[in-house]
Amino acid sequence: MARRKHNAAVKRKLIAKGNNNVKMDRNADLKSYAGKEIRANRKYKDTVFRMLFSDRENLLSLYNAVNGSNYENSDALEIVTLENAVYMGMKNDLAFIVDMGLFLYEHQSTYNPNMPLRDLFYISGEYQKLVNHKSLYSSALQKIPAPNFIVFYNGTEREEDYWINYLSESYENLSGEPNLELKVLTLNINEGHNRELMEQCQSLREYAQYAAKVREYARESDLDTAVEQAVDDCIQNGVLAEFLRKHKSEVIAMSIFEYDKEEEERKLREAEYEAGYNSGKQDGYNSGKQDGYNSGKQDGYNSGKQDGYNSGKQDGFTEGKCEIIHLMFDAGESLEKIAQYTGYKVEELKNLLKK
């Protein structure tokens, strides 16, 4: 399927190969910071990234780095973030207009293939806010700023420097060119990726260094301690030092929430994968269909003998659930949390774990 070329400025800065098409109001309810007794408020939905780049100078630096531009006056940025728009539990990070373009920037620590659909909802809200609805009924063409969608990714699941997700990837029974398309460029901002971009934006580079420090210390100590160590280390070494000194308690609380959430999502995805794999494998095996056994594919699952499927499904499901319980327990989850997730009582879990 033919794709229209991506924004030329982004291509110029980020691609040097062939014909590739790719090339911030803090309203947190934070608990007080006192010594080492930091705990994140689980209702807090802002992020360190959004807080850092809500600063106009930092945002302008990031925009220049991504687009290969040299704007010096941050007043050129008109920040238009919809403060009340919340999708999948998190606010959209930043939206702004510059040079007749509307840019939506978002930070993600886990890969999300649904970003085009999320951004479709968000850009609709932006245009509703920007356009006088009465003008839509006039004979004059209503001009709107051209949209640009960029995700800054620092998760651990993907290693590419960049990739594009298309809205049309979500369509069922698509035939030919999609009548509505939206594409989202994702840039990997982990240390070691997109070096030219990092060199052009000091705030982004130092944010990546801070995030790497949190992960490094989290491998050696509990999350609360790791975040505090990372903040102190960065201040001592001049990494986001002014920002971290000014917002230390907020950054610590936000980071604990962010990275705890990231780890919980990772464990959940692993458990879901294991459950699906084991259930499909067992059902395929019991159905007598060898290709279903080998691949665990849906066609093998559906084409197996119905009698074998019906008789073995419950056993396979129970066995798969027990496996998830063991995996979560081995990963350090408490019996109370496992009970919350699985519906089992704590005493039942104790008996299952003995098997």
Secondary structure, 3 states (H helix, E strand, C coil): CCCCCCCHHHHHHHCCCCCCCCCCCCCCCCCCCCCCCCCCCCCCCCCHHHHHHCCHHHHHHHHHHHHCCCCCCHHHCEECCCCCCEECCEECCEEEEECCEEEEEEEECCCCCCHHHHHHHHHHHHHHHHCCHHHHHCCCCCCCCEEEEEEEECCCCCCCCEEEEEHHHHCCCCCCCCCCCCEEEEEECCCCCCHHHHHHCHHHHHHHHHHHHHHHHHCCCCHHHHHHHHHHHHHHCCCCHHHHHHCHHHHHHHHHHHHHHHHHHHHHHHHHHHHHHHHHHHHHHHCCCHHHHHHCCHHHHHHCCHHHHHHHHHHHHHHHHHHHHHHHHHCCCCHHHHHHHHCCCHHHHHHHHCC
